[in-house]
Amino acid sequence: MKKKLLEEYDIAKKCAFCEYASGTLCPDRMVCKKKGVVNADYSCRAFVYDLMKRQPKRMPPLPKEVL
């Protein structure tokens, strides 16, 4: 299921979306349970996609002209 999401929606494999990573005060660094402190764009073999860490894109505003 998670692998299908990565392929279907073209989600980049990076530590910011990994189940094993957690954020730090510095937005470009993550603390990984497997590798320690890493860059947020880093990805390793232990990558497991966590759906709850992804921030969805905002919906575009509705047009003013609605009948």
C-alpha positions as CSV (number, residue, x, y, z in Angstrom):
1,M,0.0,0.0,0.0
2,K,2.7,2.5,1.0
3,K,4.9,1.6,-1.9
4,K,1.9,2.0,-4.3
5,L,1.4,5.6,-2.8
6,L,5.0,6.5,-3.5
7,E,4.7,5.4,-7.2
8,E,1.2,6.6,-7.9
9,Y,1.6,10.1,-6.5
10,D,5.3,10.5,-7.4
11,I,6.3,11.2,-3.8
12,A,10.0,11.8,-3.2
13,K,11.8,9.4,-0.9
14,K,13.3,11.7,1.7
15,C,13.8,11.7,5.4
16,A,11.2,14.4,6.0
17,F,8.4,11.8,5.1
18,C,10.0,8.7,6.8
19,E,8.5,6.9,9.7
20,Y,11.8,6.6,11.5
21,A,12.7,10.4,11.4
22,S,11.6,13.2,13.6
23,G,12.2,16.9,13.2
24,T,14.6,19.2,15.0
25,L,14.7,22.9,15.7
26,C,16.7,23.3,12.4
27,P,14.2,22.7,9.5
28,D,16.8,21.2,7.2
29,R,17.9,18.5,9.7
30,M,16.1,15.3,10.9
31,V,16.9,12.8,13.7
32,C,16.7,9.3,12.3
33,K,16.3,6.3,14.6
34,K,18.5,4.3,12.2
35,K,21.2,6.8,11.0
36,G,21.2,9.6,13.6
37,V,21.2,13.3,12.5
38,V,20.8,13.6,8.8
39,N,19.8,16.1,6.1
40,A,16.0,16.4,5.5
41,D,16.5,15.4,1.9
42,Y,18.5,12.2,2.7
43,S,17.1,8.8,2.1
44,C,18.4,5.4,3.2
45,R,17.4,1.7,2.7
46,A,15.3,1.8,5.8
47,F,12.9,4.4,4.4
48,V,9.3,3.7,5.3
49,Y,6.7,6.3,4.1
50,D,4.6,7.9,6.8
51,L,1.4,9.4,5.4
52,M,0.8,11.6,8.4
53,K,4.1,13.6,7.9
54,R,3.1,14.9,4.5
55,Q,1.7,18.4,4.2
56,P,-1.0,18.5,1.5
57,K,-1.0,21.3,-1.1
58,R,-3.6,24.0,-0.6
59,M,-6.6,23.9,-2.8
60,P,-6.8,26.8,-5.3
61,P,-9.3,29.5,-4.5
62,L,-12.8,29.1,-6.0
63,P,-13.6,31.4,-8.9
64,K,-15.6,34.5,-8.0
65,E,-18.2,33.9,-10.7
66,V,-20.4,31.1,-9.4
67,L,-24.0,30.6,-10.7
